[in-house]
Amino acid sequence: MAIYNECMIDRLILPSNRSKRLEVFGVNTHRVFIIAAGFVLFGIFLTDDASSGPVQTDPARVSRIRAAKMPRIDKPVMFDTPEADAICSALEVFPPDNPWNQVVSDWPLHTNSKNIIASIGDDKPLRYNPDMGFILVPPEQKRVEVRITRYADESDKGPFPVPDNMPIEGWPVTFQRHFDGPRQTLQDVQYDKLRLGGDRHGIVVDPVNRMLYEFYAARKTDNGWQAAQASIFDLKTNKLRPDGWTSSDAAGLPIFPAVVRYDELKRGTIEHAMRVTVRKTRRAYIAPATHFASRHENIDYPRMGERLRLRQDYDISGFSPEVQTILKGLKRYGMFVADNGIEWAISVAPDPRIPNLHGELRRVKGSDFEVVVAPESPSRVKNNEPELIQQTQNTDDSLPHPPENVELIQSVSVGNNRELQVNGQPFFPIMSWAQSPKTYPLLKSLGMNTHVGRGDPVAAKDVGCYAVPSFQPGVTENGYILAWIFDDEPDMPRGKGAEAKPKKSPDYVAEKSDEIRKTSPDRLLFMTLTGHFTVEQST
């Protein structure tokens, strides 16, 4: 199933035993969207009140913030400056009883905590991404239009107070410490001159009005800013996003309140929950999350918005002051499952003043964490799980939003109804054909999740997609190769005169296909054939 530049028919050779028979399955691309609309997708929506039940907060935190004097802000202030430290230290992010500010050190364990932690990875290390920078703007910051390219129906309306120097995710530390390419300026990163793609979050904070603006896949163009999604959060209230809506994070959560900042590490206290990514989440969410991004219904997988904390008996005495500050915060406030991604990765501001923390954090393992649930009144609890408030079916005529990033492939197969399955779950590939890897970020923003023909697994992985490259025996398979592709249209004659090459026989196609399957039994084999070659039998 594919979307091509021209009207073509894509063919998928199914792995099956054969006796001199070549069997081919095809789907006309004009019908792709009709077929997709025919899928019945079930989802469970968990809509607990964000501040229901008894909560514990830290009055000293509120007193400290309200006693601080916020400096005057008359121009945009970048996050990695002393001016930003002073502003953030005096900024109250959400009301005291907001979930981000609740102390969870005494919350009860989730009854399925052990299995949920195991599904994320008992032996996987804690890590961090120096990713989420932000910029602080004055209340009179000029507002500009931001063109929303993908999730307009789940985005808040502009214009937005986006300054010219809004940092893009990872700037500047990622490009100083972890980037082997040519030196980049902020403007180069804003325009994505190297076509690196990625989530490209952009975060703007108006601290005077206590308003937060977050963007997913933000990019500057010659015609102004664009983004795949835009979210506005009022930091003065506990208001959540509309039920079922995403945000710049897959869970529908804000990012800024979760980021570990330099001023916090310097002060020695983190007074809010953090965010964490995991590879496999469940098709469910719990407040304050408002959105899921998974096809899995396995109850051993965490929901979006699941609250995790570091065990209270974990010994943090052997760590540096900065890492001790993070670990104390994880014991006291915990972290929310916020997005699909590498396991156990929290977000730290990409601030050059923050030392490299990788080696120390990796000493903490998944088994050192536990899943907790908010204390609830007995009438609203079922086995430590909030009530299922609503169950809905998606039966509209539109394609469901694909997940922000495809998951790491463990297995690929074909189901009983000949649907493609990844890790045992139906997967609907929306493919590009023979496109340069440089275009992958654009194609990703247009909704494509698989790249065929010139499929580059490394480039596809970088933008959260799958690849279908030409088969190469020496290439090591990785978790982003969905399938291999055979010779392009082997049944079509090529060239003229002495250079003419006849079409390949079904026997040749079958034999070569068998060789590829034997070499790579864990991946399917895709094939593009001309229209007359739908089913053919050789003797």
Disulfide bonds with the S-S distance in Angstrom:
none
